[in-house]
């Protein structure tokens, strides 16, 4: 008997939601045949069968959240041969208890010492608010407390005695004892319990509200809770689908985790425009010139070699400077934003970058990009579009420390020096905005990196 477990679907993915079961109990499956569809904040992925056999039991129901390594199903490999020889007979019920699985089941793994079953996300939200999970009715399988159960309970409000439990703890410094009573600022509780951002997975140590790291201060956010709006006739209520909800949670988590600092450079794209004309005439391109995005990505990769602190990820209380530049390129799809990753972009030529970007973008829009291709990035470039996008600051893709956002390329009158005199000339200009994590990057480093990217683009000395 084999236990099928939740695989690691990318280095930052800690859990997944069971969207639908493809195989049913008693069904014979072949090796690598899809068993179940799992949703993460990266993508929806079909989990294949590790071997041929008969699916005996589904251990996680549709809608359940399962952590990496958690049990999904049981597979009888011996049943494959029997199923091939003859139709499988319906087994008679047995009075004996079933054999214990090799690891904890999902139900066992998510129960606390008091026997309260909850998803990791739901438990995390409850802990942030000091909420006793035994008071929250669970709507999941077997009474499991879901994240939505916790947030609904908090939105409905609590009694005055419960409100005191929801007050966030005070920040403490090394050697300082936490005060026994809250200061006057906390003496008057909100009329509604404070609602903090909800994440798709528990932040690792050193990240975000309620977690201690990058200094001794433990912070708990007290977010404003807006008044509820009652839909009126003609309004359209569109619930968040699974992917949109996870994207939203990731954006909130990133803003709450990293102190974002934006800086913007005005870049002269005229020389790169001329270079693209040369690329188009080159035999290697077949008449199709690599895009402006490719040129910006090439400049970014070169600049990251000179500013390695931007090509990094934060883990626990350390910064890991990556050897390879795994460049994420944001792609807009009908189902939302995806960021496929180009592995070892620093080893690719301009043509290699162009082919990789085109391939990942096309497969991302058709839903054929894999979860592995959406994870492991070390820096991201975002190109929102060609029209009406003067400039803007993008949100960092965690756990990276920087993201570069392109603006619209427009012809403008600018001042240039000609023969020792100032002259007004028409140039193709674009705003380029870097958002960086101020925990890791100082202003001098961030501005220096952006200035170097601008220099490389304006020089436009890229070889195919």
Residue, then its C-alpha position, 0 to 999 in steps of 0.5 A: x500500500x502506497x500513500x500519495x503525499x502532497x509534493x513540493x510544488x516550488x520552493x516557496x509553496x508550503x501547502x495546496x488546496x484540493x480542487x478536484x479529484x480526477x481518479x475515483x476510489x476503486x479506479x485503476x490508474x497507471x504510473x504518471x496518470x493524473x490523480x488530483x488537481x491541486x491549486x497553489x498561489x503559483x498555478x493549478x497542477x495535476x498530481x500524477x500517480x507515483x506508480x500503477x495501482x488501484x486508488x483505494x482511498x481519498x484522504x483529502x476532500x475537495x476544498x481541503x488544504x493539505x501541507x507539503x508532505x501531507x497524505x492525499x490518497x492511498x494506492x494499492x500497487x498489488x491491485x494493479x495486476x489483479x485489476x488487469x486479470x479480472x474485474x475487481x470484486x467489491x471487498x467485504x466489510x472487515x471488522x478489524x481496524x485498518x493498518x496504521x499509515x506510515x505517516x500522519x493523515x491529514x486529519x491527524x496532522x492538523x489537530x492540536x493538543x485539544x483535538x481541534x482540527x484546523x488548516x495551517x492558514x486558519x490556525x495561523x490567523x487565529x494565533x495572530x488574533x489570540x483566538x481560541x479555535x475551540x470557539x470557532x465552528x468549522x465548516x470543513x470536512x469533519x468539522x475542520x476549521x478553515x481560514x474563512x471560518x476564522x475570518x467570518x468569526x472575527x468579522x461578526x465580532x466578539x463579546x467584550x471579554x473576547x475583545x481583550x484577548x484579541x488585542x495585539x501584543x506590545x513590541x519588545x526589545x532585547x532585555x526588556x520585559x513585556x509590560x503586564x498591562x497594555x498602554x493607554x493606546x490599547x485601553x479603548x478597544x475597537x468596536x470591531x476586532x482588528x483584522x490583519x492580512x490573511x496569507x495563503x501560507x504561514x510566513x517563515x520566521x523573519x517575515x511579516x506581522x506577528x513574526x520576529x526577525x531582522x531585528x528584535x521587534x515583533x510587530x502585529x498589524x492592526x488593520x482598519x476594517x472598512x464598513x460593509x457595502x450592501x450591493x444594490x440593484x444592478x451591482x454585480x457581485x463576483x466572488x474571488x476564484x481560487x487563483x485570484x484569492x491566492x494572488x491577492x493574499x500574496x500581494x497583501x503578504x508582500x506589502x506587509x513583509x517588505x518595506x517597499x521603496x520605489x525609485x524611477x529613472x527616465x531612460x532614453x530608448x532611441x538607441x535600443x530602437x535603432x538596434x532593434x532595426x538592425x536585429x530585424x535585418x539580421x539573418x539570425x532573427x528571421x525578420x523578427x526583432x527581439x522586443x524592447x522587453x528582451x533588451x531591458x531584461x538583458x540590461x537587467x541581467x548584466x546589471x545584476x552581475x555588478x549589484x549581486x545584492x539585488x539578485x537575492x532572496x530572504x530566508x529566515x534572518x539571512x539574505x542569500x545572494x544567488x549565483x544564477x540569475x533566475x529572471x521572472x517575467x510577469x505575464x498577464x493572462x485571462x486568469x490573472x498575473x503569472x510570473x514564469x521564471x527563466x533559469x540561468x538567464x545570465x547564461x543566455x544570449x539576446x536571442x536565447x532570452x527572446x526565445x525563452x520569454x516568448x515560449x513561457x509567455x505563450x504557455x503561460x497564457x494557455x495554462x501549459x506552464x508548470x508550477x516549477x517554472x513559476x517558482x525559484x525566481x531571484x529577480x523580476x521584470x514587469x512589462x504591464x503593456x504598451x498603452x497608457x502606462x506612463x510609470x508605476x511601482x510594482x509589488x515585490x514577488x516574495x521572497x525576492x528583494x526587487x522588481x523592475x517595472x517598465x513604462x510606456x515608450x513615448x516620443x518626447x522633447x528633451x534637452x541634449x548637448x550638441x556641439x557644446x550647446x543645449x538643444x531640444x531634440x525628439x527622443x523615444x523615452x520610457x520611465x523605468x521604476x525599481x521597487x526594492x526591499x529596504x530591509x536588504x537594499x539601501x538607497x545608494x545600492x538601489x539607485x546605483x543598480x537602476x542607474x546602471x540598467x539605464x546606462x546599459x539600455x541607452x548604450x544599447x551594445x547588446x549582441x545577438 
